[in-house]
């Protein structure tokens, strides 16, 4: 059965235009400008009048907590939240239990997701102090790249010795593996925390979080990552950039749609909140790197439009609400945002922060380009039919009852929006239809092109 999406305005590859999309099985077979398309008996017609039709959104940075941490979240619950939020693919991080730091653990995760994830899935391989030999044992078409924690981790996943870092950067360059880094200077943060505890007690107030996990700790670590990437020619993608000063380290694309070799990601937490929100949100918005000044948020927002930031993710990281109580030392870091990430960014479109075309580039096109995701991220003939349809609507407010994430809360609780996700298609399957989720559908393992220039 074919599906014909009619009446909508397509936003794709820098253009917005009225067109009809024809989907046959799991692929887009045609995109026809205008609305006059011949239909066959049995065709499913989806009326997108008044809507914007986008490529399926790709969240390049999530923590779905499975395996080992499923009291907080799991692949089924968080992929459900993704589908309702218009996200058709996600890339999950390796700090689970066990860690995704061996070929066997990576294969286990891919197998596990097959009958758990309602959308498409991919899993980063984690770098440790001693596993670079494993990088070459992996099937490059089965994972997006390597994740390196240069801060905000413990045990063998915290890598901060210079000689080990150099080995990881060089190995990724030699193997043409994208390297995503979490950049904070651990020694600096440890010293800041010790000083704060001495002055304020064992659990300093949450308002001090951005001073303990400071802007300087981010800049110092990101500077080192950029220097190493330049030395070895590594394809570096710095996760959750949170400061204005870090932006100085990233170049702007010199050619339209071309990505530089060293890129930065911004996430919803740092684009939406500022340190002023600690007064009302408290530890609910505690994350690493920390949410910082209003001026940093303004600089990040500006960077979306001018090209210093190349992609938007969520760093979706659920915790039980009980674990979010306390201050800088005791409250867990991380927050769930995936279900409301797209409507949050559409709100910034309304506020003039970025255009709708640029949003699509940052949330669909560029994640696909950065990690060479095969046949995703664009509305093109022959590509997988991952499609997100949104529209402006009457105001609605986030309430507890609508939250799909297993943890049952969101820092965006009480936020009012005037956009909604109307339809989500994943591999041609209509998985979310104006409030109704198809829980019987499961997505596909993403494939990643090898030996192709990811900047194209």
C-alpha positions in Angstrom: 0.0 0.0 0.0 1.2 3.4 -0.9 1.0 6.4 1.4 0.4 9.8 -0.2 1.1 12.9 2.0 -0.8 15.8 0.5 -1.4 19.5 1.2 1.7 20.2 3.3 4.7 22.6 3.0 7.9 20.6 2.7 10.9 22.0 4.5 14.0 20.3 3.1 17.5 21.2 2.0 17.1 24.9 2.6 13.8 25.2 0.8 10.1 25.4 1.8 7.6 24.5 -0.9 4.2 22.9 -1.3 4.4 19.3 -2.5 3.1 15.8 -2.3 5.2 13.0 -1.0 4.6 9.4 -2.2 5.8 6.6 0.1 5.8 3.0 -1.2 6.7 0.4 1.5 9.5 1.9 3.5 10.9 4.5 1.1 10.1 7.8 -0.5 9.4 7.1 -4.2 8.5 10.6 -5.4 8.2 14.2 -4.3 5.9 16.1 -6.6 5.4 19.9 -6.3 1.8 20.9 -6.2 -1.2 18.7 -5.2 -2.4 17.1 -8.4 -1.3 13.5 -8.0 -3.1 10.5 -9.5 -4.2 8.0 -6.8 -4.7 4.3 -6.9 -7.4 2.3 -5.1 -6.1 1.4 -1.7 -3.7 4.3 -1.4 -3.6 5.8 2.1 -3.9 9.5 1.9 -2.7 11.7 4.8 -3.9 15.3 4.7 -1.1 17.6 5.8 -2.9 20.9 5.0 -1.7 23.7 7.2 1.3 21.6 8.3 5.0 21.6 7.7 6.5 18.3 6.5 10.0 17.7 7.8 12.6 15.0 7.4 12.4 12.6 10.4 14.3 14.3 13.3 17.5 12.5 14.4 18.5 12.9 18.0 22.2 12.3 18.0 22.7 12.3 21.8 20.6 10.3 24.2 21.0 8.1 27.3 18.2 5.5 27.2 19.7 3.7 30.2 19.4 0.2 28.9 21.0 -2.2 29.8 21.5 -2.1 33.6 19.8 1.2 34.6 16.3 0.4 33.6 14.8 1.7 36.9 15.3 5.2 35.3 14.4 4.5 31.7 14.5 1.8 29.0 14.6 1.7 25.3 10.9 1.0 24.9 9.7 3.9 27.1 12.2 6.5 25.8 11.7 5.5 22.1 8.0 5.9 22.7 8.7 9.5 24.0 10.8 10.0 20.9 8.1 8.9 18.5 5.5 11.1 20.1 7.9 14.0 19.9 8.6 13.6 16.2 12.0 11.9 16.5 12.5 9.0 14.1 16.1 8.0 15.0 18.4 8.2 18.0 22.0 7.6 18.8 22.6 6.3 22.3 25.6 6.8 24.6 27.8 3.9 25.9 27.7 4.6 29.7 25.3 1.8 30.6 25.8 -1.4 32.6 27.7 -3.1 31.1 29.4 -0.3 29.3 29.3 -0.4 25.5 33.1 -0.7 25.3 33.5 -4.1 23.7 32.3 -5.5 20.4 30.2 -8.0 22.2 28.4 -5.3 24.3 27.8 -3.2 21.1 26.2 -6.2 19.3 24.1 -7.0 22.3 22.7 -3.5 22.4 21.8 -3.6 18.7 20.1 -7.0 19.1 18.3 -5.8 22.3 16.8 -2.8 20.5 15.3 -4.8 17.7 12.2 -5.7 19.6 12.2 -2.7 22.1 12.7 0.5 20.1 9.7 2.1 18.4 12.0 4.2 16.2 15.4 3.7 14.5 18.5 3.3 16.7 22.2 3.5 16.8 24.7 3.1 19.6 28.1 4.8 20.1 31.1 2.7 21.1 32.7 4.0 24.3 36.4 4.8 24.6 38.2 3.7 27.8 41.8 3.9 29.0 42.8 0.7 27.3 40.4 -0.4 24.5 41.6 1.4 21.4 42.6 -2.0 19.8 38.9 -2.9 19.8 38.1 0.0 17.5 39.4 -1.8 14.4 37.4 -5.0 15.3 34.1 -3.2 14.9 31.9 -3.3 11.8 32.0 0.4 10.8 28.6 0.2 9.2 27.0 -0.7 12.5 27.8 2.2 14.7 28.1 6.0 14.4 31.4 6.6 16.1 33.3 6.7 19.4 32.2 8.5 22.5 35.0 9.8 24.8 34.4 11.2 28.3 37.1 13.7 29.0 35.1 14.6 32.1 31.9 13.8 34.0 32.5 10.1 34.2 34.2 7.6 36.5 36.3 4.5 36.3 37.8 3.4 33.0 35.5 5.6 31.0 37.0 8.8 32.4 40.0 9.4 30.1 42.1 12.4 31.1 45.7 11.3 30.7 47.4 13.1 27.8 49.1 10.1 26.3 45.9 8.0 26.4 43.9 10.9 24.8 46.5 11.2 22.1 46.2 7.5 21.3 42.4 7.7 21.1 42.5 10.8 18.8 45.1 9.2 16.5 43.3 5.8 16.3 40.0 7.5 15.4 41.8 9.5 12.7 43.6 6.5 11.3 40.3 4.5 11.2 38.2 7.5 10.0 35.9 7.2 13.0 34.0 10.2 14.2 34.9 11.1 17.8 32.3 12.7 20.1 33.7 14.1 23.3 32.3 15.2 26.6 34.6 18.1 27.5 35.1 19.2 31.2 38.3 19.4 33.1 37.9 16.9 36.0 40.8 18.2 38.2 39.4 21.7 38.0 35.9 20.5 38.9 37.2 18.4 41.8 39.1 21.4 43.2 36.0 23.7 42.8 33.8 21.1 44.6 36.2 20.8 47.5 36.4 24.5 47.9 32.5 24.8 47.8 32.1 22.1 50.4 34.6 23.7 52.7 32.6 27.0 52.5 29.0 25.8 52.2 28.8 22.2 53.6 28.7 18.7 52.1 25.9 19.5 49.6 26.3 23.1 48.2 23.2 24.8 46.9 22.3 24.0 43.3 22.8 27.7 42.4 26.5 27.0 42.7 26.5 24.2 40.1 27.7 26.5 37.3 30.5 27.8 39.4 31.7 24.3 40.4 31.3 22.8 36.9 32.6 26.1 35.6 32.9 27.7 32.2 36.7 27.5 32.5 36.6 23.8 33.0 34.7 23.4 29.8 36.9 25.7 27.8 40.1 24.1 29.1 38.9 20.6 28.1 37.4 21.6 24.8 40.6 23.5 23.8 42.6 20.4 24.4 40.2 18.3 22.4 40.3 20.7 19.5 44.1 20.9 19.6 44.4 17.1 19.5 41.9 16.8 16.7 43.9 19.3 14.6 47.2 17.6 15.4 46.0 14.1 14.2 43.3 15.1 11.7 40.5 13.6 13.8 36.8 14.2 12.9 35.8 15.7 16.2 32.3 16.5 17.4 32.1 18.3 20.8 29.0 17.4 22.7 26.7 19.8 24.5 28.8 23.0 24.1 27.6 25.3 27.0 29.7 28.5 26.9 30.2 31.5 24.7 34.0 31.2 24.9 34.0 27.6 23.6 32.3 28.8 20.4 35.5 30.6 19.5 37.1 27.2 18.9 34.7 26.2 16.1 34.9 27.5 12.6 32.0 28.4 10.4 31.2 26.4 7.2 33.0 28.0 4.3 30.6 26.5 1.8 26.9 26.3 2.2 25.9 22.8 3.6 29.6 21.9 4.2 30.6 20.8 7.7 34.0 21.6 9.1 36.2 18.7 10.4 35.7 20.0 14.0 32.1 20.6 15.0 30.0 21.4 18.0 26.6 20.3 19.3 24.1 22.3 21.4 21.5 20.6 23.5 18.0 21.7 24.6 19.1 22.3 28.3 21.6 25.0 27.4 19.5 26.5 24.6 16.3 26.9 26.8 17.4 27.4 30.4 19.9 29.7 32.1 21.4 29.8 35.6 18.5 32.1 36.6 16.2 29.1 36.3 17.8 27.3 39.2 15.6 29.5 41.4 12.4 27.9 40.2 13.6 24.6 38.7 16.3 23.7 41.3 18.1 20.4 40.7 15.6 19.4 38.0 17.8 21.3 35.5 21.1 20.0 37.0 23.1 18.6 34.2 26.7 18.2 33.1 28.0 20.4 31.7 26.1 22.8 33.8 23.6 25.4 32.6 25.3 28.7 32.6 24.8 32.4 32.2 22.1 34.2 30.2 24.9 35.5 28.1 26.1 32.0 27.3 22.6 30.9 26.3 22.3 34.0 24.0 25.7 33.2 22.4 24.6 29.5 21.8 21.4 30.6 20.2 23.2 33.0 17.9 25.6 30.3 17.0 22.8 28.1 15.7 22.1 30.6 12.9 25.7 31.6 12.0 27.0 28.1 11.8 29.3 27.7 14.8 27.0 25.0 16.1 26.4 22.2 13.6 23.8 20.0 15.3 21.1 20.0 18.0 20.7 17.0 20.3 19.0 16.5 23.7 21.4 14.7 26.0 18.2 13.1 27.1 19.1 11.5 30.5 16.3 10.4 32.7 16.6 9.9 36.5 14.0 8.9 39.1 12.6 12.1 40.6 13.8 11.0 44.0 17.4 11.1 42.7 17.0 14.7 41.5 16.6 16.0 45.1 19.5 17.8 46.8 22.2 20.2 45.7 25.4 20.1 43.7 26.8 17.0 45.4 23.8 14.8 46.0 21.3 15.5 43.1 21.8 13.4 40.0 22.8 15.2 36.8 20.7 14.9 33.7 17.1 15.4 32.5 14.5 14.0 30.1 13.7 16.3 27.2 13.3 14.2 24.0 9.5 14.3 23.8 9.4 18.1 23.8 12.7 18.9 22.1 11.2 19.6 18.6 8.3 21.8 19.9 10.9 23.7 22.1 13.0 24.4 19.1 10.0 25.4 17.0 9.2 27.9 19.7 12.7 29.4 19.2 11.9 29.6 15.5 8.8 31.7 16.4 11.1 33.9 18.6 13.4 34.6 15.6 16.4 32.6 17.0 16.7 30.5 13.8 14.7 29.8 10.7 12.6 26.6 10.2 15.0 25.6 7.3 18.0 26.0 9.7 16.2 23.9 12.4 15.8 21.1 9.8 19.5 21.3 8.9 20.6 21.1 12.6 18.1 18.4 13.7 18.0 16.2 10.6 20.4 16.9 7.8 23.6 17.6 9.8 23.3 14.6 12.2 22.9 12.4 9.1 26.0 14.0 7.5 28.2 14.1 10.6 27.8 10.4 11.2 27.2 9.2 7.6 23.8 7.8 8.4 22.7 5.9 5.4 19.6 7.2 3.6 18.2 9.2 6.5 17.9 12.8 7.4 16.6 14.1 4.1 13.4 14.0 2.1 14.8 12.4 -1.1 13.6 9.8 -3.6 15.0 6.5 -2.6 15.6 7.5 1.0 13.9 5.8 3.9 10.5 7.4 4.6 11.3 8.9 8.0 9.0 11.9 8.1 7.8 14.3 10.8 4.8 16.5 10.3 4.2 19.5 12.6 1.7 22.4 12.8 1.0 25.6 14.7 -1.9 25.1 17.1 -3.8 26.5 20.0 -1.8 26.8 23.2 -1.3 23.6 25.2 0.7 23.0 28.4 3.0 20.1 29.3 1.3 18.0 32.1 2.4 14.9 33.9 -0.2 12.7 32.3 1.2 13.2 28.8 4.8 12.3 29.6 5.9 9.0 28.0 9.3 8.7 29.6 9.5 6.1 32.3 10.7 8.6 35.0 7.3 10.4 34.7 8.6 14.0 34.9 10.2 16.7 32.8 11.9 20.0 33.5 9.5 21.4 30.9 6.4 20.5 33.0 4.1 23.5 32.9 5.6 24.9 29.7 3.1 26.1 27.2 3.6 25.6 23.4 1.8 26.6 20.3 3.3 23.9 18.1 2.5 20.2 18.0 3.7 17.0 16.3 0.8 15.7 14.3 2.3 12.7 12.5 5.5 10.6 12.7 6.4 8.2 10.0 9.3 5.7 10.6 10.4 3.6 7.6 7.0 4.4 5.9 5.0 3.2 8.9 2.6 5.7 10.4 3.7 5.3 14.0 2.2 8.4 15.5 -1.1 9.7 14.2 -2.4 12.9 15.9 -2.2 11.6 19.4 -2.3 7.8 18.7 0.9 5.8 19.0 1.4 2.5 17.3 3.1 0.5 20.0 3.3 -2.6 17.9 5.9 -1.1 15.5 9.6 -1.4 16.0 12.3 0.6 14.1 15.4 -0.5 12.4 19.1 -0.5 13.2 20.7 2.5 11.5 23.4 1.9 9.0 26.5 4.1 8.6 28.3 4.6 5.3 32.1 3.8 5.5 34.9 5.4 3.6 32.7 8.3 2.3 33.4 11.9 3.1 30.9 12.7 5.8 31.0 16.4 4.9 29.1 15.8 1.7 
